Amino acid sequence: MGGGYYPSNIIESLAATAAFISFINIFGGFLVTQRMLDMFKR
């Protein structure tokens, strides 16, 4: 994404936002999956 700590233009800002949202999506998927698996434990 450019190598800097902060985005320097709109393209890098959109890329950083997309990466952050995808991280939240993946992390939330693991939480939901764990909750569903806990429902089937005895």
Short mmCIF file of the C-alpha atoms (twelve columns), coordinates in Angstrom:
data_MODEL
# 
_entry.id   MODEL 
# 
loop_
_atom_site.group_PDB 
_atom_site.id 
_atom_site.type_symbol 
_atom_site.label_atom_id 
_atom_site.label_alt_id 
_atom_site.label_comp_id 
_atom_site.label_asym_id 
_atom_site.label_seq_id 
_atom_site.Cartn_x 
_atom_site.Cartn_y 
_atom_site.Cartn_z 
_atom_site.pdbx_PDB_model_num 
ATOM 1  C CA . MET A 1  0.000   0.000   0.000  1 
ATOM 2  C CA . GLY A 2  2.852   2.406   -0.546 1 
ATOM 3  C CA . GLY A 3  5.146   1.585   2.376  1 
ATOM 4  C CA . GLY A 4  4.369   4.564   4.622  1 
ATOM 5  C CA . TYR A 5  2.668   4.569   7.978  1 
ATOM 6  C CA . TYR A 6  -0.235  6.726   6.819  1 
ATOM 7  C CA . PRO A 7  -2.025  6.807   3.452  1 
ATOM 8  C CA . SER A 8  -0.876  9.714   1.330  1 
ATOM 9  C CA . ASN A 9  -3.657  9.781   -1.278 1 
ATOM 10 C CA . ILE A 10 -7.250  8.655   -1.778 1 
ATOM 11 C CA . ILE A 11 -6.288  5.336   -3.389 1 
ATOM 12 C CA . GLU A 12 -4.139  4.329   -0.431 1 
ATOM 13 C CA . SER A 13 -6.866  5.492   1.961  1 
ATOM 14 C CA . LEU A 14 -9.434  3.301   0.232  1 
ATOM 15 C CA . ALA A 15 -7.023  0.354   0.223  1 
ATOM 16 C CA . ALA A 16 -6.286  0.763   3.946  1 
ATOM 17 C CA . THR A 17 -10.008 1.030   4.705  1 
ATOM 18 C CA . ALA A 18 -10.748 -2.099  2.659  1 
ATOM 19 C CA . ALA A 19 -7.986  -4.032  4.446  1 
ATOM 20 C CA . PHE A 20 -9.327  -2.925  7.837  1 
ATOM 21 C CA . ILE A 21 -12.921 -3.887  6.981  1 
ATOM 22 C CA . SER A 22 -11.802 -7.272  5.676  1 
ATOM 23 C CA . PHE A 23 -9.878  -7.863  8.912  1 
ATOM 24 C CA . ILE A 24 -13.037 -7.141  10.915 1 
ATOM 25 C CA . ASN A 25 -15.011 -9.471  8.614  1 
ATOM 26 C CA . ILE A 26 -12.547 -12.349 9.059  1 
ATOM 27 C CA . PHE A 27 -12.296 -11.858 12.830 1 
ATOM 28 C CA . GLY A 28 -16.089 -11.698 13.140 1 
ATOM 29 C CA . GLY A 29 -16.403 -14.883 11.102 1 
ATOM 30 C CA . PHE A 30 -14.148 -16.720 13.540 1 
ATOM 31 C CA . LEU A 31 -16.244 -15.451 16.465 1 
ATOM 32 C CA . VAL A 32 -19.512 -16.541 14.879 1 
ATOM 33 C CA . THR A 33 -18.055 -19.938 13.932 1 
ATOM 34 C CA . GLN A 34 -16.821 -20.502 17.488 1 
ATOM 35 C CA . ARG A 35 -20.217 -19.549 18.879 1 
ATOM 36 C CA . MET A 36 -21.944 -21.988 16.500 1 
ATOM 37 C CA . LEU A 37 -19.532 -24.797 17.422 1 
ATOM 38 C CA . ASP A 38 -20.144 -24.112 21.134 1 
ATOM 39 C CA . MET A 39 -23.876 -24.704 20.539 1 
ATOM 40 C CA . PHE A 40 -23.170 -28.315 19.530 1 
ATOM 41 C CA . LYS A 41 -20.937 -29.178 22.499 1 
ATOM 42 C CA . ARG A 42 -22.460 -31.284 25.201 1 
# 
